[in-house]
Amino acid sequence: MMSLSVDHLVGIKELSKEDIELIFQTADNFKSVINRPIKKVPSLRDITIANLFFENSTRTRLSFELAEKRLSADVVNFSAASSSVKKGETLIDTVNNILAMKVDMVVMRHPNPGAAKFLSENVDSRIVNAGDGAHEHPTQALLDSYSIRESLGSVKGKKVVIVGDITHSRVALSNIFCLQMQGAEVMVCGPATLIPKYIHDLGVKVEHNLRKALEWCDVANMLRIQLERMDVKYFPSIREYTMLYGLDKAFLDSLSKKIIVMHPGPINRGVEITSDVADSDQAIILDQVENGVAVRMAVIYLLAQKIKREE
Ligand code: CP
């Protein structure tokens, strides 16, 4: 049986093209499982997983928990807000205490870039990064590419524009790595202040005009403005941002071809996209959410197979 080249999922950067293809093939099987009347398989009955969330989440947290339960793993959930982290316990001590309760795998969201890699190097467990600050969100990028593959047949050769707050976005960085590895062309679009200077080193195109970007692409991934990560003003007002970079239905309908609209969520309706775009037949936003469960089942299943082989 094929296996992943990595022991942890800390970032897309550490994966190979073959790893991504294996995750997608495995997710295809799990997608059919979660659409059956009995949405569960007994694969991970002997595995216990802890979900550690040091930052807010709706989709990722529920999606991981459902993925784990659909695989029949035992699941414990940890929220920093109600934990002894508030009393000064370190990350390593917190996780080692959780592991002492015979936990096999840790899924972690943390505000600090590099937190998942740090944990993978300092504790004896499999680590899955559920988002580390503005660094990477690997399972989001995997489910995004999986959804493009499902809608357009493949990712190779497709043109994908990521629109909005690239500077503060872990979704953007993971998507750039993931899409390029599969042979897609990637463009970023937004105000100059929200596009990092290093972006040219990643081999992506940069466009500041939304119409030109949308005329170029097959897929537009519309990102949220991450106000919670901004300590200074990056643009004059939300209203001005929306006028220049917001997508409404009239704009979408005026394009010379039908593009696919994606959004990782949470959406700020009326800011980056209007409700009639979010709810249109060109938007695959809820497909992304559905695929997230299958893709996360695949990641957890494949990492757990490595634990079982060690035993
Ligand atoms: N897409 C995403 O990461 O959403 P949450 O912050 O709700 O998990």
Boltz pocket constraint, residues with backbone or C-beta under 6 A from the ligand:
constraints:
  - pocket:
      binder: B
      contacts: [[A, 56], [A, 57], [A, 58], [A, 59], [A, 60], [A, 61], [A, 130], [A, 131], [A, 137], [A, 140], [A, 264], [A, 265], [A, 266]]
      max_distance: 6.0
